[in-house]
Amino acid sequence: MPEGHSVHRITRQFERNFVGHVVQASSPQGRFAAGAAELDGRRMTQARAVGKQMFLGFEGDVWLRVHLGMYGAWDFAGDILMDATIASANGRMGQTNQRGTFLEGPNPDAVASEPRVFDAAGENSVTSIGAPRRTRLRMSESEKEGGGLESFPPEPVGQVRVRLLTETVCADLRGPIACEVLDPAQVEQVVAKLGPDPLLDDGDAAEDRFTAAVRRRGVPVGLLLMDQNVVAGIGNVYRAELLFRARQNPHTPGRDVPEEHVRHLWRDWAKLLRIGVETGQMMTMDDLDPEAWRAAMANRADRHWVYKREGLPCRVCGTNIALEEMGGRKLYWCPYCQA
């Protein structure tokens, strides 16, 4: 499932390419025909992400809410304007980009100026950052790269729930768990149920809200971090990595986690989320030298402390990383460092 950084990156792509433009909306699959008819011909006015959910606003106070879930995907095609802060080395964005981005060293603030990290195919499409380029861009999880685009708009591929089209850019949505048209009051009802998102509010109030939500519950902290009502955007990868970085046992009830530890989790999530949005990678290792940073950007096996490292020695203590199921998802953790 795409985690919070991916959805924020997708939203930025809509901000750059769709906001301010009149949009033709259709449902090639047919399942969203009524909703598409409500949106068709309206100008997009806003693009908003809250955790794993995104909201696209249109003239007339009409909103499209999308939750990608496990298998949802956005495909972009056409003269795509890519922003330097969200572009990736192989022309993809978000959690899909597992083969490398464009940072030379451990300096996430130097996005536009650093030399690029080449992926396994030797591609470096990031050279056209900031300029239109006719291509096809996949934004989802576990998807293959698209090829060049010969005609525009392209024929829909697969079961396209909704197609959003301007004169120059096309966005196709497939496989979401939620795709619906809402009014402003309904949008706020959805958002009100979500926990805080550090990219939207990194102030004391959001931190206090997260801390209180964790410390009043007897539920294991490993489950609370995945509860979108507690905190928005954290998925399985960030859950495992945040808990390891805090040396926190995932089974400890939230109310038993010291307040300073909970606050550390919030601040670390804010840090990792920003890195993820800027690079497209869930980079969770700190203090890497430039060579190790490049290796991690090019290969996710070098990017994480515990995620998908079950049976391998912990990078800190040498204990084999454990794998178990928690809340229906795989949990990776070190039984020694996180005892």
VEXDREN-424427 format. One line per 5 residues: number of its first residue (from 1); their letters; for each residue x, y, z of C-alpha. Coordinates in Angstrom, 3 decimals, padded with zeros to 6 digits. Example, Ala and Ser with C-alpha at 12.3 -4.5 7.8 and 13.67 -1.06 7.14 Angstrom:
1) AS) 012.300,-004.500,007.800 ~ 013.670,-001.060,007.140 $
***
This chain:
1) MPEGH) 000.000,000.000,000.000 ~ 001.382,003.435,-000.873 ~ 002.298,005.224,002.349 ~ 001.913,008.894,003.177 ~ 004.908,010.167,001.225 $
6) SVHRI) 003.607,008.628,-002.028 ~ 000.199,010.260,-001.730 ~ 001.725,013.660,-001.022 ~ 003.927,013.267,-004.106 ~ 000.944,012.335,-006.278 $
11) TRQFE) -000.942,015.356,-004.973 ~ 001.957,017.615,-005.905 ~ 001.816,016.201,-009.404 ~ -001.854,017.193,-009.619 ~ -001.011,020.646,-008.253 $
16) RNFVG) 001.586,021.149,-010.961 ~ -000.347,019.751,-013.913 ~ -004.080,020.006,-013.210 ~ -004.925,022.758,-010.729 ~ -006.207,025.787,-012.651 $
21) HVVQA) -007.191,023.727,-015.709 ~ -010.595,022.632,-016.954 ~ -010.774,018.850,-016.694 ~ -012.631,016.307,-018.762 ~ -013.655,013.387,-016.563 $
26) SSPQG) -014.775,009.954,-017.711 ~ -014.955,006.387,-016.473 ~ -013.603,004.033,-019.170 ~ -014.432,001.101,-016.911 ~ -017.949,002.399,-016.335 $
31) RFAAG) -018.049,001.900,-012.558 ~ -017.627,005.613,-011.853 ~ -019.741,006.993,-014.700 ~ -022.104,009.027,-012.493 ~ -019.271,010.512,-010.461 $
36) AAELD) -017.257,011.350,-013.570 ~ -020.284,013.126,-015.037 ~ -020.409,015.368,-011.946 ~ -016.775,016.358,-012.399 ~ -016.673,016.655,-016.179 $
41) GRRMT) -016.021,020.155,-017.486 ~ -015.120,021.674,-014.122 ~ -011.855,023.476,-013.348 ~ -009.651,021.795,-010.731 ~ -009.028,024.235,-007.895 $
46) QARAV) -007.166,022.272,-005.224 ~ -005.212,019.086,-004.611 ~ -004.928,017.982,-001.011 ~ -003.386,014.968,000.730 ~ -004.052,013.859,004.289 $
51) GKQMF) -002.097,010.750,005.168 ~ -002.993,008.050,002.651 ~ -006.058,009.864,001.307 ~ -006.168,012.502,-001.394 ~ -008.822,015.069,-002.244 $
56) LGFEG) -009.086,016.876,-005.571 ~ -011.239,020.016,-005.483 ~ -013.247,021.335,-008.436 ~ -015.277,024.436,-009.175 ~ -018.677,024.387,-007.541 $
61) DVWLR) -017.408,022.971,-004.217 ~ -017.164,019.443,-005.598 ~ -014.417,017.100,-004.433 ~ -013.044,013.769,-005.633 ~ -011.823,011.597,-002.764 $
66) VHLGM) -009.402,008.776,-003.586 ~ -007.827,006.143,-001.355 ~ -005.509,003.866,-003.344 ~ -005.521,001.007,-000.847 ~ -003.310,-001.978,-001.569 $
71) YGAWD) -003.546,-002.032,-005.356 ~ -004.632,001.399,-006.522 ~ -002.528,003.270,-009.071 ~ -002.417,006.598,-010.904 ~ -000.914,006.698,-014.395 $
76) FAGDI) 000.034,010.100,-015.807 ~ 000.661,010.647,-019.515 ~ 001.293,013.655,-021.727 ~ 003.343,016.827,-021.379 ~ 004.060,016.291,-017.694 $
81) LMDAT) 005.620,019.105,-015.735 ~ 007.760,017.574,-013.027 ~ 008.912,019.518,-010.010 ~ 012.518,019.177,-008.858 ~ 011.384,018.305,-005.355 $
86) IASAN) 009.403,015.241,-006.446 ~ 011.081,013.889,-009.583 ~ 012.881,010.569,-009.600 ~ 015.696,009.174,-011.644 ~ 013.688,006.625,-013.574 $
91) GRMGQ) 010.658,008.781,-014.340 ~ 008.430,007.313,-011.663 ~ 007.248,008.757,-008.394 ~ 006.264,007.626,-004.953 ~ 006.702,004.214,-003.436 $
96) TNQRG) 006.982,002.598,-006.842 ~ 010.407,004.076,-007.273 ~ 012.479,001.307,-005.693 ~ 015.445,001.525,-008.058 ~ 017.042,004.805,-007.141 $
101) TFLEG) 016.623,008.564,-007.081 ~ 018.753,011.579,-007.712 ~ 020.553,012.487,-004.498 ~ 024.333,012.197,-004.508 ~ 024.788,012.167,-000.746 $
106) PNPDA) 022.948,012.336,002.569 ~ 021.644,015.843,001.997 ~ 017.890,015.799,001.317 ~ 017.831,019.594,001.076 ~ 020.039,019.620,-002.032 $
111) VASEP) 017.487,018.030,-004.313 ~ 017.917,020.001,-007.516 ~ 021.677,020.472,-007.495 ~ 023.065,017.039,-006.687 ~ 024.284,014.603,-009.366 $
116) RVFDA) 021.856,011.818,-010.164 ~ 021.857,008.224,-009.009 ~ 021.458,005.956,-012.039 ~ 019.146,003.004,-011.731 ~ 019.856,-000.526,-012.890 $
121) AGENS) 018.796,000.308,-016.450 ~ 021.103,003.317,-016.609 ~ 018.201,005.701,-017.048 ~ 018.331,009.301,-015.938 ~ 015.088,010.886,-017.091 $
126) VTSIG) 015.319,013.411,-014.284 ~ 017.394,015.601,-016.625 ~ 014.137,017.112,-017.920 ~ 012.960,018.281,-014.495 ~ 010.907,021.454,-014.797 $
131) APRRT) 010.255,021.029,-018.532 ~ 007.344,019.319,-020.290 ~ 008.153,015.862,-021.574 ~ 005.849,013.533,-023.422 ~ 006.029,010.314,-021.501 $
136) RLRMS) 004.055,007.970,-019.308 ~ 004.443,008.110,-015.556 ~ 003.322,005.427,-013.148 ~ 002.432,006.400,-009.593 ~ 001.491,003.456,-007.435 $
141) ESEKE) 003.084,000.493,-005.745 ~ 004.827,-002.430,-007.415 ~ 004.252,-001.207,-010.958 ~ 006.486,-001.428,-013.983 ~ 007.727,001.643,-015.790 $
146) GGGLE) 005.846,002.934,-018.789 ~ 007.358,003.568,-022.159 ~ 007.226,006.504,-024.532 ~ 003.892,007.923,-025.636 ~ 003.106,007.937,-029.372 $
151) SFPPE) -000.347,009.563,-029.316 ~ -002.346,011.649,-026.880 ~ -004.473,010.869,-025.085 ~ -003.421,007.223,-024.903 ~ -005.875,004.370,-024.966 $
156) PVGQV) -006.904,003.342,-021.422 ~ -004.897,000.408,-020.103 ~ -006.628,-002.038,-017.775 ~ -009.670,-001.265,-015.667 ~ -009.528,002.539,-015.492 $
161) RVRLL) -011.997,003.716,-012.842 ~ -011.666,007.393,-013.711 ~ -009.741,009.372,-016.324 ~ -008.951,013.057,-015.746 ~ -007.867,014.871,-018.886 $
166) TETVC) -006.656,018.369,-019.777 ~ -005.399,019.554,-023.152 ~ -001.913,018.274,-022.343 ~ -002.009,015.772,-019.458 ~ -003.994,012.639,-018.714 $
171) ADLRG) -004.328,010.869,-015.349 ~ -005.850,007.376,-015.136 ~ -006.890,005.781,-011.842 ~ -007.153,002.025,-011.402 ~ -007.938,-000.230,-008.472 $
176) PIACE) -008.633,002.208,-005.594 ~ -010.546,001.121,-002.518 ~ -012.297,004.513,-002.422 ~ -013.255,006.801,-005.285 ~ -016.203,009.094,-004.644 $
181) VLDPA) -017.530,012.599,-005.192 ~ -018.086,014.575,-001.972 ~ -019.224,018.014,-000.926 ~ -017.047,020.146,001.415 ~ -018.871,019.031,004.560 $
186) QVEQV) -018.347,015.378,003.673 ~ -014.653,016.007,003.013 ~ -014.253,017.549,006.442 ~ -016.066,014.618,008.019 ~ -013.531,012.237,006.480 $
191) VAKLG) -010.556,014.404,007.459 ~ -011.841,014.860,011.012 ~ -011.595,011.102,011.576 ~ -007.933,010.998,010.533 ~ -004.997,011.461,012.854 $
196) PDPLL) -002.544,014.334,012.380 ~ -000.257,014.515,009.339 ~ 003.130,016.212,009.997 ~ 003.245,017.708,006.505 ~ 000.007,019.553,007.183 $
201) DDGDA) 000.628,020.472,010.811 ~ 004.000,020.036,012.476 ~ 003.148,022.274,015.433 ~ 002.829,021.443,019.096 ~ -000.903,020.827,018.883 $
206) AEDRF) -000.493,017.999,016.374 ~ 002.278,016.415,018.421 ~ 000.164,016.676,021.574 ~ -002.807,015.127,019.782 ~ -000.717,012.166,018.596 $
211) TAAVR) 000.881,011.713,022.019 ~ -002.462,011.708,023.796 ~ -003.980,009.271,021.295 ~ -001.171,006.775,021.852 ~ -000.836,007.091,025.625 $
216) RRGVP) -004.521,006.664,026.438 ~ -004.756,003.274,024.737 ~ -003.871,-000.202,025.961 ~ -003.325,-001.328,022.366 ~ 000.238,-002.302,021.322 $
221) VGLLL) 002.112,000.662,019.903 ~ 002.869,-001.406,016.794 ~ -000.864,-001.394,016.037 ~ -001.424,002.224,017.003 ~ 001.108,003.494,014.470 $
226) MDQNV) -000.882,001.772,011.710 ~ -004.198,003.232,012.930 ~ -004.989,006.125,010.597 ~ -007.219,007.619,013.304 ~ -004.149,007.946,015.525 $
231) VAGIG) -001.665,009.218,012.946 ~ -002.146,009.682,009.211 ~ 000.142,008.152,006.619 ~ 002.194,005.487,008.375 ~ 002.168,002.080,006.702 $
236) NVYRA) 003.991,-001.182,007.208 ~ 007.452,-000.025,006.161 ~ 007.515,003.144,008.203 ~ 005.911,001.347,011.170 ~ 008.746,-001.173,011.382 $
241) ELLFR) 011.481,001.377,010.783 ~ 010.171,004.000,013.200 ~ 009.895,001.481,016.009 ~ 013.401,000.171,015.402 ~ 014.886,003.659,015.210 $
246) ARQNP) 013.257,004.364,018.589 ~ 014.381,000.968,019.961 ~ 010.759,000.496,020.929 ~ 009.173,-002.898,021.495 ~ 006.152,-003.046,019.154 $
251) HTPGR) 004.132,-005.030,021.700 ~ 004.257,-002.410,024.462 ~ 000.792,-000.971,025.142 ~ 000.591,002.661,024.111 ~ -000.222,003.809,027.642 $
256) DVPEE) 003.022,002.219,028.882 ~ 005.278,003.929,026.345 ~ 007.015,006.881,028.054 ~ 005.743,010.232,026.849 ~ 009.179,011.308,025.622 $
261) HVRHL) 009.375,008.151,023.486 ~ 005.999,008.850,021.921 ~ 007.015,012.406,021.125 ~ 010.231,011.109,019.600 ~ 008.190,008.817,017.319 $
266) WRDWA) 006.153,011.796,016.095 ~ 009.212,013.937,015.390 ~ 010.999,011.084,013.660 ~ 007.928,010.412,011.506 ~ 007.900,014.080,010.473 $
271) KLLRI) 011.562,013.794,009.488 ~ 011.225,010.549,007.523 ~ 008.037,011.702,005.793 ~ 009.763,014.813,004.439 ~ 012.690,012.753,003.166 $
276) GVETG) 010.250,010.361,001.493 ~ 008.371,013.159,-000.252 ~ 011.584,014.795,-001.477 ~ 013.323,011.646,-002.699 ~ 010.542,009.174,-003.438 $
281) QMMTM) 012.327,006.642,-001.263 ~ 011.487,005.400,002.200 ~ 015.024,006.106,003.358 ~ 015.197,005.316,007.066 ~ 018.938,005.030,007.744 $
286) DDLDP) 020.907,007.995,009.045 ~ 024.566,009.011,009.067 ~ 025.490,007.269,005.808 ~ 028.579,008.376,003.955 ~ 028.032,009.478,000.326 $
291) EAWRA) 028.905,006.054,-001.100 ~ 026.542,004.218,001.261 ~ 023.835,006.808,000.587 ~ 024.064,006.241,-003.145 ~ 023.909,002.475,-002.648 $
296) AMANR) 020.812,002.852,-000.466 ~ 019.109,005.130,-002.973 ~ 019.730,002.572,-005.720 ~ 018.720,-000.528,-003.741 ~ 016.037,-000.754,-001.070 $
301) ADRHW) 017.858,-003.676,000.584 ~ 020.429,-001.089,001.711 ~ 017.812,001.449,002.754 ~ 016.120,-000.083,005.814 ~ 017.080,-001.291,009.263 $
306) VYKRE) 014.615,-004.172,009.672 ~ 011.928,-004.134,006.965 ~ 012.012,-007.330,004.877 ~ 015.209,-008.434,006.645 ~ 013.691,-011.369,008.522 $
311) GLPCR) 016.312,-013.976,009.428 ~ 019.176,-011.604,008.634 ~ 021.432,-010.244,011.376 ~ 020.449,-006.921,012.868 ~ 022.653,-004.141,011.537 $
316) VCGTN) 023.284,-003.025,015.137 ~ 023.473,-006.089,017.411 ~ 023.653,-009.111,015.093 ~ 020.476,-010.766,016.385 ~ 018.338,-012.244,013.624 $
321) IALEE) 015.476,-009.959,012.642 ~ 012.121,-011.460,013.616 ~ 008.989,-011.639,011.498 ~ 005.491,-012.047,012.881 ~ 001.952,-010.965,012.069 $
326) MGGRK) 000.452,-007.996,013.853 ~ -002.895,-006.587,012.876 ~ -002.985,-008.672,009.708 ~ 000.301,-007.204,008.437 ~ 003.888,-008.422,008.610 $
331) LYWCP) 005.895,-006.948,011.456 ~ 009.691,-006.873,011.279 ~ 011.673,-006.133,014.448 ~ 014.831,-006.922,016.409 ~ 014.099,-008.928,019.582 $
336) YCQA) 017.285,-007.633,021.218 ~ 017.446,-003.950,020.262 ~ 013.698,-003.583,020.761 ~ 013.331,-005.841,023.806 $
***
